[in-house]
């Protein structure tokens, strides 16, 4: 039970819902933790790179500044221009794969 609460699962879900729900909460918890650690690692990497770049820069070269704003994880997704036809095609492919798996 303590692990279920740590994963964000309610007492009701733990005691009265399906057994497999615990694994779903567990998987989601570890994915969130992994994603957060990855993001911290990116900031750490950028900080070290900025520091070393400033320590070993040439005379007269402007110092490199640390980030002025946080990384925007959605910026790349918003800027990606995927044609509407391609989006529809991908959705159809995904649905067909799902339907094939479900029919087996």
N, CA, C and O atoms as a MOPAC input file, in Angstrom:
PM7 MOZYME 1SCF
protein

 N      0.81100 1    -1.20600 1     0.00000 1
 C      0.00000 1     0.00000 1     0.00000 1
 C      0.85500 1     1.27200 1     0.00000 1
 O      0.54200 1     2.19100 1    -0.75600 1
 N      1.91900 1     1.37300 1     0.80700 1
 C      2.71200 1     2.61100 1     0.77700 1
 C      3.26500 1     2.93600 1    -0.60900 1
 O      3.31300 1     4.10200 1    -1.00200 1
 N      3.68300 1     1.91000 1    -1.35000 1
 C      4.18900 1     2.16100 1    -2.70100 1
 C      3.08900 1     2.70100 1    -3.60000 1
 O      3.32600 1     3.60300 1    -4.40400 1
 N      1.89700 1     2.15900 1    -3.47100 1
 C      0.78700 1     2.61800 1    -4.29700 1
 C      0.52100 1     4.09900 1    -4.05100 1
 O      0.27700 1     4.85100 1    -4.99500 1
 N      0.56700 1     4.51700 1    -2.80100 1
 C      0.36200 1     5.93000 1    -2.48000 1
 C      1.48300 1     6.78500 1    -3.04400 1
 O      1.24300 1     7.88900 1    -3.53200 1
 N      2.70100 1     6.28000 1    -2.97800 1
 C      3.83800 1     7.00600 1    -3.53500 1
 C      3.70300 1     7.15600 1    -5.04900 1
 O      4.10400 1     8.18000 1    -5.60400 1
 N      3.15500 1     6.17100 1    -5.71100 1
 C      2.96700 1     6.22000 1    -7.15600 1
 C      1.80900 1     7.12400 1    -7.55300 1
 O      1.62900 1     7.40800 1    -8.73800 1
 N      1.01200 1     7.58600 1    -6.57600 1
 C     -0.11000 1     8.47500 1    -6.86400 1
 C     -1.44300 1     7.76700 1    -6.95300 1
 O     -2.42900 1     8.35800 1    -7.39500 1
 N     -1.49000 1     6.51700 1    -6.54300 1
 C     -2.71200 1     5.72300 1    -6.61000 1
 C     -3.54400 1     5.96200 1    -5.34600 1
 O     -2.99200 1     5.99900 1    -4.24700 1
 N     -4.85400 1     6.12300 1    -5.48700 1
 C     -5.70600 1     6.32600 1    -4.31600 1
 C     -5.93200 1     4.99300 1    -3.59500 1
 O     -5.73100 1     3.92000 1    -4.16500 1
 N     -6.34800 1     5.08300 1    -2.35300 1
 C     -6.63500 1     3.86600 1    -1.57900 1
 C     -7.76900 1     3.07400 1    -2.24300 1
 O     -7.72800 1     1.84500 1    -2.31000 1
 N     -8.77400 1     3.79600 1    -2.72800 1
 C     -9.89700 1     3.12300 1    -3.37400 1
 C     -9.41900 1     2.33400 1    -4.59100 1
 O     -9.78600 1     1.17200 1    -4.76700 1
 N     -8.59300 1     2.97500 1    -5.43600 1
 C     -8.08000 1     2.29000 1    -6.61800 1
 C     -7.27100 1     1.06200 1    -6.22900 1
 O     -7.35100 1     0.02300 1    -6.88400 1
 N     -6.49700 1     1.18600 1    -5.17200 1
 C     -5.65300 1     0.06600 1    -4.74600 1
 C     -6.48000 1    -1.12400 1    -4.28500 1
 O     -6.19000 1    -2.26500 1    -4.64500 1
 N     -7.51000 1    -0.85800 1    -3.48900 1
 C     -8.26900 1    -1.95500 1    -2.89400 1
 C     -9.41800 1    -2.46400 1    -3.76500 1
 O     -9.77800 1    -3.63800 1    -3.67700 1
 N    -10.00000 1    -1.60500 1    -4.60400 1
 C    -11.23500 1    -1.99000 1    -5.29000 1
 C    -11.13100 1    -2.07500 1    -6.81000 1
 O    -12.06700 1    -2.54500 1    -7.45600 1
 N    -10.06200 1    -1.65100 1    -7.37700 1
 C     -9.93900 1    -1.67500 1    -8.84100 1
 C     -9.13500 1    -2.88400 1    -9.28500 1
 O     -8.74100 1    -3.72400 1    -8.47700 1
 N     -8.90200 1    -2.95200 1   -10.59100 1
 C     -8.18500 1    -4.08600 1   -11.16700 1
 C     -6.74900 1    -4.15500 1   -10.65200 1
 O     -6.13800 1    -3.14200 1   -10.31100 1
 N     -6.24200 1    -5.35800 1   -10.60900 1
 C     -4.89000 1    -5.60500 1   -10.12000 1
 C     -3.83200 1    -4.95400 1   -11.01200 1
 O     -2.80800 1    -4.48100 1   -10.51900 1
 N     -4.07700 1    -4.93300 1   -12.30500 1
 C     -3.10700 1    -4.38400 1   -13.25000 1
 C     -2.95300 1    -2.87500 1   -13.17100 1
 O     -1.99900 1    -2.32000 1   -13.71500 1
 N     -3.88600 1    -2.20600 1   -12.49800 1
 C     -3.81600 1    -0.75500 1   -12.37100 1
 C     -2.57400 1    -0.32900 1   -11.58900 1
 O     -2.00300 1     0.72900 1   -11.85300 1
 N     -2.16200 1    -1.14900 1   -10.63100 1
 C     -0.96300 1    -0.84600 1    -9.84700 1
 C      0.25800 1    -0.73500 1   -10.76500 1
 O      1.06300 1     0.18400 1   -10.61900 1
 N      0.39500 1    -1.66800 1   -11.70800 1
 C      1.53200 1    -1.63500 1   -12.62800 1
 C      1.48500 1    -0.40600 1   -13.53600 1
 O      2.52600 1     0.14700 1   -13.89000 1
 N      0.28700 1     0.01700 1   -13.90800 1
 C      0.15200 1     1.20000 1   -14.75100 1
 C      0.62800 1     2.43700 1   -13.99100 1
 O      1.37400 1     3.25000 1   -14.53600 1
 N      0.20000 1     2.58200 1   -12.73900 1
 C      0.64800 1     3.71300 1   -11.91700 1
 C      2.16600 1     3.65200 1   -11.70000 1
 O      2.85600 1     4.67100 1   -11.74800 1
 N      2.66200 1     2.44900 1   -11.46300 1
 C      4.09800 1     2.27800 1   -11.23700 1
 C      4.89500 1     2.69800 1   -12.46800 1
 O      5.89000 1     3.41300 1   -12.35400 1
 N      4.45900 1     2.25500 1   -13.63400 1
 C      5.14400 1     2.58800 1   -14.88000 1
 C      5.11200 1     4.09700 1   -15.13300 1
 O      6.11500 1     4.68600 1   -15.53400 1
 N      3.95900 1     4.71200 1   -14.89900 1
 C      3.83000 1     6.16400 1   -15.08900 1
 C      4.73200 1     6.92400 1   -14.12400 1
 O      5.34800 1     7.92100 1   -14.50000 1
 N      4.80900 1     6.45400 1   -12.87900 1
 C      5.66600 1     7.09300 1   -11.88200 1
 C      7.13300 1     7.05100 1   -12.31100 1
 O      7.83000 1     8.06400 1   -12.24800 1
 N      7.59700 1     5.88000 1   -12.74700 1
 C      8.99400 1     5.75500 1   -13.16000 1
 C      9.27900 1     6.53700 1   -14.44100 1
 O     10.38400 1     7.05100 1   -14.61500 1
 N      8.30200 1     6.63200 1   -15.33200 1
 C      8.50000 1     7.44100 1   -16.54000 1
 C      8.64100 1     8.91000 1   -16.18400 1
 O      9.51900 1     9.59300 1   -16.71000 1
 N      7.77200 1     9.41100 1   -15.28200 1
 C      7.87400 1    10.80300 1   -14.84300 1
 C      9.21300 1    11.06800 1   -14.17300 1
 O      9.84800 1    12.09300 1   -14.42100 1
 N      9.64400 1    10.12800 1   -13.31400 1
 C     10.91600 1    10.27800 1   -12.61700 1
 C     12.07400 1    10.29400 1   -13.60200 1
 O     12.98700 1    11.11000 1   -13.47800 1
 N     12.04000 1     9.40300 1   -14.57300 1
 C     13.09600 1     9.34000 1   -15.58700 1
 C     13.12700 1    10.62100 1   -16.41400 1
 O     14.20100 1    11.16600 1   -16.67000 1
 N     11.96200 1    11.10600 1   -16.83400 1
 C     11.90200 1    12.33400 1   -17.62700 1
 C     12.43100 1    13.52900 1   -16.84200 1
 O     13.12800 1    14.38100 1   -17.39200 1
 N     12.09500 1    13.58900 1   -15.54800 1
 C     12.57300 1    14.68300 1   -14.71400 1
 C     14.09500 1    14.61700 1   -14.55800 1
 O     14.77100 1    15.64300 1   -14.63200 1
 N     14.62900 1    13.43000 1   -14.34600 1
 C     16.07500 1    13.26100 1   -14.21400 1
 C     16.78000 1    13.62900 1   -15.51600 1
 O     17.85400 1    14.23100 1   -15.49200 1
 N     16.18700 1    13.27100 1   -16.64700 1
 C     16.76500 1    13.61200 1   -17.94400 1
 C     16.81900 1    15.12700 1   -18.12300 1
 O     17.81800 1    15.66700 1   -18.59700 1
 N     15.74000 1    15.80600 1   -17.74000 1
 C     15.70000 1    17.26600 1   -17.85100 1
 C     16.74100 1    17.90800 1   -16.95100 1
 O     17.43300 1    18.83500 1   -17.37300 1
 N     16.86500 1    17.43200 1   -15.71200 1
 C     17.89800 1    17.96800 1   -14.81800 1
 C     19.28000 1    17.75300 1   -15.41300 1
 O     20.14800 1    18.61900 1   -15.30700 1
 N     19.48100 1    16.60800 1   -16.03300 1
 C     20.75400 1    16.31000 1   -16.67300 1
 C     21.06000 1    17.26300 1   -17.80300 1
 O     22.21000 1    17.65900 1   -17.99000 1
 N     20.03300 1    17.64000 1   -18.56800 1
 C     20.24100 1    18.59800 1   -19.65300 1
 C     20.69200 1    19.95100 1   -19.10700 1
 O     21.61500 1    20.56300 1   -19.64400 1
 N     20.04500 1    20.41500 1   -18.04800 1
 C     20.43900 1    21.69700 1   -17.44800 1
 C     21.85300 1    21.61900 1   -16.87900 1
 O     22.63900 1    22.55500 1   -17.02900 1
 N     22.17100 1    20.51600 1   -16.23400 1
 C     23.50100 1    20.32800 1   -15.66900 1
 C     24.55300 1    20.33600 1   -16.78100 1
 O     25.59300 1    20.98300 1   -16.65500 1
 N     24.27600 1    19.62200 1   -17.85500 1
 C     25.19000 1    19.56400 1   -18.99400 1
 C     25.40500 1    20.95600 1   -19.58100 1
 O     26.53600 1    21.32600 1   -19.89600 1
 N     24.34100 1    21.72200 1   -19.72900 1
 C     24.44300 1    23.07100 1   -20.27400 1
 C     25.24800 1    23.97100 1   -19.33900 1
 O     26.04200 1    24.79100 1   -19.80200 1
 N     25.05200 1    23.82800 1   -18.03200 1
 C     25.79800 1    24.63800 1   -17.06400 1
 C     27.29400 1    24.33000 1   -17.11200 1
 O     28.11500 1    25.24700 1   -17.08600 1
 N     27.64800 1    23.06300 1   -17.18300 1
 C     29.06400 1    22.67400 1   -17.25800 1
 C     29.67800 1    23.16500 1   -18.56100 1
 O     30.79100 1    23.69200 1   -18.56900 1
 N     28.95400 1    22.99300 1   -19.66400 1
 C     29.46600 1    23.43800 1   -20.96700 1
 C     29.67900 1    24.94800 1   -20.98200 1
 O     30.67400 1    25.43200 1   -21.52000 1
 N     28.74700 1    25.69000 1   -20.39400 1
 C     28.87700 1    27.15000 1   -20.34100 1
 C     30.07800 1    27.54100 1   -19.49000 1
 O     30.85900 1    28.40800 1   -19.88300 1
 N     30.23400 1    26.91400 1   -18.33600 1
 C     31.36100 1    27.22900 1   -17.44400 1
 C     32.69700 1    26.93600 1   -18.10800 1
 O     33.60000 1    27.77400 1   -18.09300 1
 N     32.82500 1    25.75100 1   -18.68900 1
 C     34.09900 1    25.38200 1   -19.33000 1
 C     34.38400 1    26.26300 1   -20.54400 1
 O     35.53500 1    26.60700 1   -20.81000 1
 N     33.34200 1    26.62400 1   -21.27100 1
 C     33.52300 1    27.49800 1   -22.42300 1
 C     34.06600 1    28.85800 1   -21.98100 1
 O     34.91800 1    29.44000 1   -22.65300 1
 N     33.57300 1    29.35300 1   -20.86000 1
 C     34.03900 1    30.65200 1   -20.35700 1
 C     35.43700 1    30.56600 1   -19.77000 1
 O     36.20300 1    31.52300 1   -19.88000 1
 N     35.78800 1    29.46300 1   -19.16000 1
 C     37.12200 1    29.30600 1   -18.58500 1
 C     38.17700 1    29.23700 1   -19.68200 1
 O     39.25300 1    29.82000 1   -19.54900 1
 N     37.87500 1    28.53200 1   -20.75800 1
 C     38.86900 1    28.30600 1   -21.80500 1
 C     38.67100 1    29.18500 1   -23.04300 1
 O     39.19900 1    28.86600 1   -24.10800 1
 N     37.93600 1    30.26200 1   -22.92700 1
 C     37.71600 1    31.12500 1   -24.09700 1
 C     38.96900 1    31.93700 1   -24.40900 1
 O     39.81700 1    32.15000 1   -23.54200 1
 N     39.07000 1    32.37400 1   -25.62700 1
 C     40.19600 1    33.20600 1   -26.05800 1
 C     40.01500 1    34.63200 1   -25.55700 1
 O     38.90200 1    35.06200 1   -25.25500 1
 N     41.13000 1    35.36000 1   -25.47300 1
 C     41.06500 1    36.76400 1   -25.05600 1
 C     40.26200 1    37.54000 1   -26.09300 1
 O     40.41900 1    37.34600 1   -27.29800 1
 N     39.41400 1    38.40600 1   -25.60700 1
 C     38.59900 1    39.22200 1   -26.49200 1
 C     37.30700 1    38.54600 1   -26.91600 1
 O     36.42900 1    39.19400 1   -27.48600 1
 N     37.18000 1    37.27800 1   -26.65200 1
 C     35.95800 1    36.55700 1   -27.01200 1
 C     34.90700 1    36.80700 1   -25.93200 1
 O     35.20500 1    36.74600 1   -24.73900 1
 N     33.70400 1    37.08300 1   -26.35000 1
 C     32.62000 1    37.36200 1   -25.39900 1
 C     32.28600 1    36.09900 1   -24.60400 1
 O     32.28200 1    34.99800 1   -25.15500 1
 N     32.00900 1    36.25800 1   -23.31400 1
 C     31.64800 1    35.07800 1   -22.51800 1
 C     30.28500 1    34.53000 1   -22.93800 1
 O     29.37900 1    35.26700 1   -23.32600 1
 N     30.18500 1    33.23200 1   -22.84500 1
 C     28.91800 1    32.58000 1   -23.16500 1
 C     28.00100 1    32.71600 1   -21.96300 1
 O     28.42600 1    32.50200 1   -20.82800 1
 N     26.75600 1    33.06800 1   -22.20300 1
 C     25.79900 1    33.24500 1   -21.11900 1
 C     25.01000 1    31.96100 1   -20.90100 1
 O     24.78400 1    31.18100 1   -21.82600 1
 N     24.59900 1    31.76400 1   -19.65300 1
 C     23.73400 1    30.62900 1   -19.33500 1
 C     22.33800 1    30.94900 1   -19.86900 1
 O     22.06700 1    32.08100 1   -20.26800 1
 N     21.48700 1    29.98800 1   -19.87600 1
 C     20.13400 1    30.14700 1   -20.41000 1
 C     19.41800 1    31.33500 1   -19.77000 1
 O     19.48900 1    31.54400 1   -18.55900 1
 N     18.73900 1    32.09500 1   -20.59500 1
 C     17.93900 1    33.20300 1   -20.07700 1
 C     16.52900 1    32.74100 1   -19.72100 1
 O     15.86500 1    33.33900 1   -18.87400 1
 N     16.08200 1    31.67500 1   -20.37400 1
 C     14.77100 1    31.10700 1   -20.07700 1
 C     14.89100 1    29.58700 1   -20.13200 1
 O     15.81600 1    29.06800 1   -20.75700 1
 N     13.97900 1    28.86900 1   -19.49400 1
 C     14.07000 1    27.40500 1   -19.47900 1
 C     13.86900 1    26.80800 1   -20.86900 1
 O     13.33300 1    27.45400 1   -21.76800 1
 N     14.31100 1    25.56300 1   -21.02400 1
 C     14.06500 1    24.84300 1   -22.26000 1
 C     12.56800 1    24.74700 1   -22.48100 1
 O     11.81200 1    24.52300 1   -21.53500 1
 N     12.13800 1    24.91400 1   -23.71200 1
 C     10.72300 1    24.76600 1   -24.05200 1
 C     10.56000 1    23.45200 1   -24.78900 1
 O     10.88900 1    23.34300 1   -25.97100 1
 N     10.05200 1    22.46000 1   -24.08500 1
 C      9.94700 1    21.12800 1   -24.67900 1
 C      8.90700 1    21.06600 1   -25.78900 1
 O      8.95700 1    20.16900 1   -26.63100 1
 N      7.96600 1    22.00500 1   -25.80300 1
 C      6.91600 1    21.98500 1   -26.81100 1
 C      7.24600 1    22.84400 1   -28.02000 1
 O      6.55000 1    22.77200 1   -29.03200 1
 N      8.29700 1    23.65700 1   -27.93600 1
 C      8.66100 1    24.55000 1   -29.03000 1
 C      8.93900 1    23.78200 1   -30.31700 1
 O      8.47600 1    24.16500 1   -31.39100 1
 N      9.69600 1    22.69900 1   -30.20100 1
 C     10.03800 1    21.90300 1   -31.37100 1
 C      8.78500 1    21.28900 1   -31.99400 1
 O      8.66500 1    21.20700 1   -33.21700 1
 N      7.86500 1    20.86200 1   -31.14900 1
 C      6.63200 1    20.26300 1   -31.66200 1
 C      5.76000 1    21.29800 1   -32.36800 1
 O      5.14100 1    21.00300 1   -33.39100 1
 N      5.71400 1    22.51300 1   -31.81700 1
 C      4.89800 1    23.55900 1   -32.42100 1
 C      5.49000 1    24.03400 1   -33.74000 1
 O      4.75700 1    24.35800 1   -34.67500 1
 N      6.82700 1    24.07500 1   -33.81500 1
 C      7.48600 1    24.56200 1   -35.01600 1
 C      7.53600 1    23.52700 1   -36.13800 1
 O      7.77600 1    23.87400 1   -37.29400 1
 N      7.31400 1    22.29100 1   -35.80800 1
 C      7.35200 1    21.23800 1   -36.82600 1
 C      6.13000 1    21.37700 1   -37.72900 1
 O      4.99100 1    21.36700 1   -37.26200 1
 N      6.38100 1    21.50400 1   -38.99500 1
 C      5.29500 1    21.66100 1   -39.96000 1
 C      5.04200 1    20.31500 1   -40.64600 1
 O      5.73000 1    19.95600 1   -41.60200 1
 N      4.06700 1    19.59200 1   -40.15500 1
 C      3.70100 1    18.31700 1   -40.75000 1
 C      2.44800 1    18.54800 1   -41.58000 1
 O      1.45000 1    19.05200 1   -41.06600 1
 N      2.48800 1    18.18300 1   -42.86200 1
 C      1.30000 1    18.38100 1   -43.69800 1
 C      0.09400 1    17.62400 1   -43.14300 1
 O      0.23800 1    16.55200 1   -42.55500 1
 N     -1.08500 1    18.18900 1   -43.33400 1
 C     -2.31700 1    17.58500 1   -42.81600 1
 C     -2.52600 1    16.18400 1   -43.38200 1
 O     -3.00300 1    15.28900 1   -42.68300 1
 N     -2.16400 1    15.99800 1   -44.66000 1
 C     -2.32000 1    14.68000 1   -45.27400 1
 C     -1.46500 1    13.65000 1   -44.56100 1
 O     -1.89300 1    12.51500 1   -44.35000 1
 N     -0.25400 1    14.04700 1   -44.19000 1
 C      0.67100 1    13.13400 1   -43.50600 1
 C      0.12700 1    12.77200 1   -42.12500 1
 O      0.22000 1    11.62000 1   -41.70300 1
 N     -0.44800 1    13.76700 1   -41.41100 1
 C     -1.02600 1    13.49400 1   -40.10000 1
 C     -2.14900 1    12.46700 1   -40.22000 1
 O     -2.22700 1    11.53300 1   -39.42200 1
 N     -3.02000 1    12.64000 1   -41.22000 1
 C     -4.13100 1    11.72000 1   -41.42900 1
 C     -3.61400 1    10.33700 1   -41.78700 1
 O     -4.13600 1     9.32700 1   -41.31500 1
 N     -2.57900 1    10.29900 1   -42.62800 1
 C     -1.99400 1     9.02400 1   -43.03200 1
 C     -1.41000 1     8.29300 1   -41.82400 1
 O     -1.60400 1     7.08700 1   -41.67100 1
 N     -0.69200 1     9.02500 1   -40.96500 1
 C     -0.11700 1     8.41300 1   -39.76500 1
 C     -1.20600 1     7.89600 1   -38.83600 1
 O     -1.06800 1     6.81600 1   -38.26100 1
 N     -2.28000 1     8.65000 1   -38.68400 1
 C     -3.37100 1     8.22600 1   -37.82400 1
 C     -4.01500 1     6.94900 1   -38.35000 1
 O     -4.36500 1     6.05600 1   -37.57800 1
 N     -4.16900 1     6.87000 1   -39.67400 1
 C     -4.75100 1     5.66400 1   -40.26900 1
 C     -3.83900 1     4.45700 1   -40.05400 1
 O     -4.31200 1     3.36700 1   -39.73300 1
 N     -2.54100 1     4.65100 1   -40.23000 1
 C     -1.58600 1     3.55800 1   -40.02300 1
 C     -1.63500 1     3.06400 1   -38.58200 1
 O     -1.65700 1     1.85900 1   -38.33300 1
 N     -1.65200 1     3.98800 1   -37.64700 1
 C     -1.68100 1     3.61600 1   -36.22400 1
 C     -2.96100 1     2.85200 1   -35.91300 1
 O     -2.92500 1     1.83100 1   -35.22700 1
 N     -4.09500 1     3.34400 1   -36.41700 1
 C     -5.35500 1     2.66200 1   -36.15900 1
 C     -5.35900 1     1.26600 1   -36.76600 1
 O     -5.81900 1     0.31400 1   -36.13600 1
 N     -4.84700 1     1.14100 1   -37.99100 1
 C     -4.81400 1    -0.17000 1   -38.64400 1
 C     -3.94400 1    -1.15700 1   -37.87200 1
 O     -4.30300 1    -2.32700 1   -37.74400 1
 N     -2.81400 1    -0.70100 1   -37.36100 1
 C     -1.95200 1    -1.57300 1   -36.54500 1
 C     -2.68000 1    -1.99200 1   -35.28500 1
 O     -2.63600 1    -3.16000 1   -34.89900 1
 N     -3.35000 1    -1.04700 1   -34.64100 1
 C     -4.08700 1    -1.33500 1   -33.42200 1
 C     -5.20300 1    -2.33800 1   -33.69800 1
 O     -5.39800 1    -3.28800 1   -32.94000 1
 N     -5.93100 1    -2.11700 1   -34.78900 1
 C     -7.04200 1    -3.01500 1   -35.13600 1
 C     -6.54200 1    -4.42000 1   -35.44700 1
 O     -7.19800 1    -5.40600 1   -35.11000 1
 N     -5.38400 1    -4.51100 1   -36.08800 1
 C     -4.80000 1    -5.81800 1   -36.40600 1
 C     -4.42000 1    -6.56700 1   -35.13900 1
 O     -4.65100 1    -7.77000 1   -35.01800 1
 N     -3.83700 1    -5.83900 1   -34.19800 1
 C     -3.43200 1    -6.46400 1   -32.93200 1
 C     -4.65600 1    -6.91700 1   -32.15000 1
 O     -4.66700 1    -8.01500 1   -31.59400 1
 N     -5.69100 1    -6.07500 1   -32.10500 1
 C     -6.90700 1    -6.41300 1   -31.34800 1
 C     -7.64300 1    -7.59800 1   -31.96000 1
 O     -8.28500 1    -8.35700 1   -31.23500 1
 N     -7.56600 1    -7.77600 1   -33.28100 1
 C     -8.31200 1    -8.85100 1   -33.93600 1
 C     -7.64400 1   -10.21200 1   -33.75200 1
 O     -8.26700 1   -11.24600 1   -33.99300 1
 N     -6.38100 1   -10.21700 1   -33.32600 1
 C     -5.66800 1   -11.50100 1   -33.16300 1
 C     -6.05700 1   -12.20500 1   -31.90900 1
 O     -5.55000 1   -13.29100 1   -31.62800 1

